[in-house]
Amino acid sequence: MRFDGVWFRYGRRADWTLRAVDAVVEPGQTVVVLGRNGAGKSTLLQLAAGVLRPRRGAVRDRPPIVGWVPERFPADQPFTAGDYLHRMATLRGHAPARADEWIERLLLTGHTGTRLSDLSKGTAQKVGLAQALIARPGLLILDEPWEGLDAAARTLIPEIVAEVTATGAMVLVSDHRGEIAALPGATHWSVTDATVEPAPAPPAPAPPAPAPPAPPAPSALPAPSSPAAPSAVPAPSALPAPSALPAPSGSPAPASPGRDEVVIEISVPRAAADEAVVRLRAQGHAVLGVRDVSSGDAR
Ligand SMILES: Nc1ncnc2c1ncn2[C@@H]1O[C@H](COP(=O)(O)OP(=O)(O)OP(=O)(O)O)[C@@H](O)[C@H]1O
């Protein structure tokens, strides 16, 4: 896949977020995209995924199946984690058991009955990862994939990346903290001043310093138990849900537009409807409904 003279900006008069990007990802290659906050890493990844379209130039030879895990996996859909992943498997043409493999692998078994909106950020990230992997993508895109993940899940990421690339698939990963910069065999790109350049691998992060010894507990009092590890912060986010799926009964009615919002009707080919809904939601837009004009079906 290659970025062929890609330029992108968010508004017609906005500054260019990315300028004249020429870069190639080879089959089986892992590319770690580095850069400070706001440099344009997510934008580059969304261009690779096809979620954003270049203003100039093109992304060529993108594999037909793309697994995209956005930085914040949106979770505002009325599904449980298990229900959502089983439906995603079916939607992608796999048996529901394909979802179970990833549910087990990503330690999600205890969360399958939890509604997406009630998941912690880290668990929602794992659901996002699972939905991307269920599809057996030729291109896997991970935007800051370890954000909010616990130690056990973090170690899975390099393992999964290695397995995916071993099949000849490409992996693009953004990293602003250098956490998985030590991904073996990865190529590094740096996004700086709206341009993308090859970069040397940053040094692997130093191991955490040993904790200072706990002060002795006053003898009259029971010793305090060690504090629990900070759990992932629950973050409500908006999840690309497959619009082709019938909403489960009892699901809330779609939100009404707010005072400062406008409602735009768009028309897309039926086959592209699910993808369009996913992309619009991922960009923070509310999708109020999908209407099949030929059948009169509305949802
Ligand atoms: N939907 C949007 N509309 C307008 N501007 C945007 C939008 N999304 C991102 N930007 C702007 O584009 C620039 C690049 O953002 P981007 O999210 O790609 O950076 P990033 O390198 O991924 O940052 P981070 O490490 O914080 O995730 C930033 O200035 C950001 O404010």
The ligand as a Gaussian input file, in Angstrom:
#p B3LYP/6-31G(d) Opt

LIG

0 1
 N      -12.091000      16.165000      12.985000
 C      -11.188000      17.158000      13.029000
 N      -11.519000      18.401000      12.637000
 C      -10.611000      19.415000      12.654000
 N       -9.341000      19.265000      13.070000
 C       -8.955000      18.047000      13.472000
 C       -9.856000      16.927000      13.489000
 N       -9.197000      15.849000      13.930000
 C       -7.935000      16.261000      14.200000
 N       -7.799000      17.579000      13.937000
 C       -6.575000      18.372000      14.081000
 O       -5.602000      17.824000      13.211000
 C       -4.319000      17.834000      13.840000
 C       -3.778000      16.423000      13.863000
 O       -4.614000      15.645000      14.732000
 P       -4.369000      14.099000      14.947000
 O       -5.474000      13.603000      15.815000
 O       -4.150000      13.453000      13.631000
 O       -2.991000      14.123000      15.777000
 P       -2.269000      12.942000      16.574000
 O       -0.816000      13.013000      16.191000
 O       -2.957000      11.660000      16.356000
 O       -2.453000      13.407000      18.084000
 P       -2.554000      12.530000      19.436000
 O       -1.192000      11.962000      19.713000
 O       -2.949000      13.559000      20.446000
 O       -3.614000      11.485000      19.228000
 C       -4.524000      18.450000      15.220000
 O       -4.214000      19.812000      15.132000
 C       -5.994000      18.258000      15.469000
 O       -6.479000      19.284000      16.319000

